[in-house]
Amino acid sequence: MRALVKNEAAPGLSLLDVPDPEVGINDVLIRVLKTGICGTDVHIHRWDAWAQATIPVPLVVGHEFVGEVVAVGENVNDFRPGELVSGEGHVVCGRCRNCMAGRRHLCANTSGVGVNRPGAFAEYISLPMTNVWHQRADVDLEVAAIFDPLGNAVHTALAHKTLGEDVLITGAGPIGLMATAVVRHAGARHIVVSDPNAFRLDLARTMGATVAVDPTATDLAAVAEDLGMDEGFDVGLEMSGNPAALRGMLGNMAHGGRIALLGIPSEEIAIDWNQVVFNMLTLKGIYGREMYETWYMMSVMLQSGLDVTPVLTHRFHYTEHEAAFDAAGGDRAAKVLLDWS
């Protein structure tokens, strides 16, 4: 099969012919139709310090996808050829305390699709049946391809109650943009999105932001005052990993405010812990998706009108992967798709 492979310890990816994946007795073989390029994939493509320390070479990369079931292992009885599916990118051990208690998203032995094990930027992928999610036949294929990052957005956005609340989102990357649509759908009152990228601020307004601002030019406290928020933001979603963004969020939260942290910093961040303690703030780290409550929430919110399609800004055939990664790493794109059909 054709696949995009990190074939050497250097920047870039190679489009190669590689063996078809094996299908174990508990596995599902899927023909990939569409994939999304994630920030993780951009790190791998650039071969930065994180990628060099993490990615085994050679490796088929990619983890956001939608596809069609081709074959199943002999122990699999709830998936059939022709069904439309996506896959959870975190393969867990199934035997640790958290897995045994049904808290699989907390497994300490997680293996990442396209990070530690063969990925989805290929014509076929094989996954354990416990990682395969049935998609409705009428689902938008492009949206189904990004259930993985949409799940990050949903997990973060719904980590704290947002109905009737004032929400600050720092970072208008694809996940921050989708989180904007999610909290709007979930009944937030005011949603303020903060990011220095003008293109993405426009997208944030399309996705439902009340106000979208460049934090280097606009004071968040002034925005809150203009919106009639007497005490600050009730809920914060930190999506950027930027030190200044986190500090700005902490300084503008209401007493008892709740923060969900998804952005991954590239360095240690010093904060004023007096703000956390005396304002009685709650900080919750978010990683991946809850298996599989987040997937259920995604499906039913799409059925009830959630629209994340504006985040899909670029589409390429997989043979145009270099142009696709150029777009994904630029400042005038959100979610970039590759077509494998």
Summary of the structure (lengths in Angstrom):
residues: 341
radius of gyration: 20.1
end to end distance: 12.8
largest distance: 61.8
contacts: 1179
relative contact order: 0.15
helix: 31%
strand: 27%
